[in-house]
Structures are given as structure tokens and as C-alpha cells.
């Protein structure tokens, strides 16, 4: 009986530690919507899921506001053909989420094929029931 009770408690604690909260699942879905919109160059979706005061930092040390970010996507200056996200971690604090992940992408910036490998941090905030990206910073991964 004691073994059974111990096993039950252990499994319950294990599930609580590793279970994703509803908010984390919503943030994960917002990240997926963002990735799909980047690949599709879907400006209306990107505009909807980014804050009007967006700060969008690149690994080149360039920092853009929302208008500049959207213009680069719209004109093809920044063109993602694929975006594979891995090693994602989501850290929640009330109505704010910090998301860290690694991306491997095939790009076609200005019609020039290329690849990119980056570590990315995005910051999301829940506003009017939706998760909105308020900041993004990419860095080149350590070798």
C-alpha cells in the first residue's frame, strides 16, 4: 500500500512539474503563428500579433520598430522559406512570457538564397485576450 501511494504521489508531482500550463500552450501557439506568418510573409497576421511599440533586434545589431520590421518582410528584404524552431523554453510571469529557442532557416533575402542559424528570445504580453510580441532579439549561437 505504501509503495502504491508513493508511486501515485511521485507520478502526480512529475506530471505537475512537466505539464504545460494553458498560458504556455497559448504562447507556444502564438510563436507557431508568428513562424508561419514569417514564412508566408503574411503582413496582416504579423501586424496583428506584434505590438505597436515592437522592438525587433537582429543578430547584426540592427534594431527595428514595427513599421521597419513589416516593411522588410513585405518587400522581400527579409524572406524566410523555412523556419525550424527547436530547444524552445517558455518562462511565464503573470501576463508576460519570455520565449527562448534556436532557429534553423532557409532564407531568400532580396532573392539571394541562404541559411541562418540563430538563438532567439521573444517577449510576449497578453493584451485583450491575445498574446502579442513586444520584443525580439536574435544572436548568433556560440560555436
Beta strands, then each sheet from edge to edge (+ up, - down):
strand 1: 50-57
strand 2: 63-64
strand 3: 80-93
strand 4: 96-109
strand 5: 112-127
strand 6: 130-140
sheet 1: 2+ 1- 6- 5+ 4- 3+
end
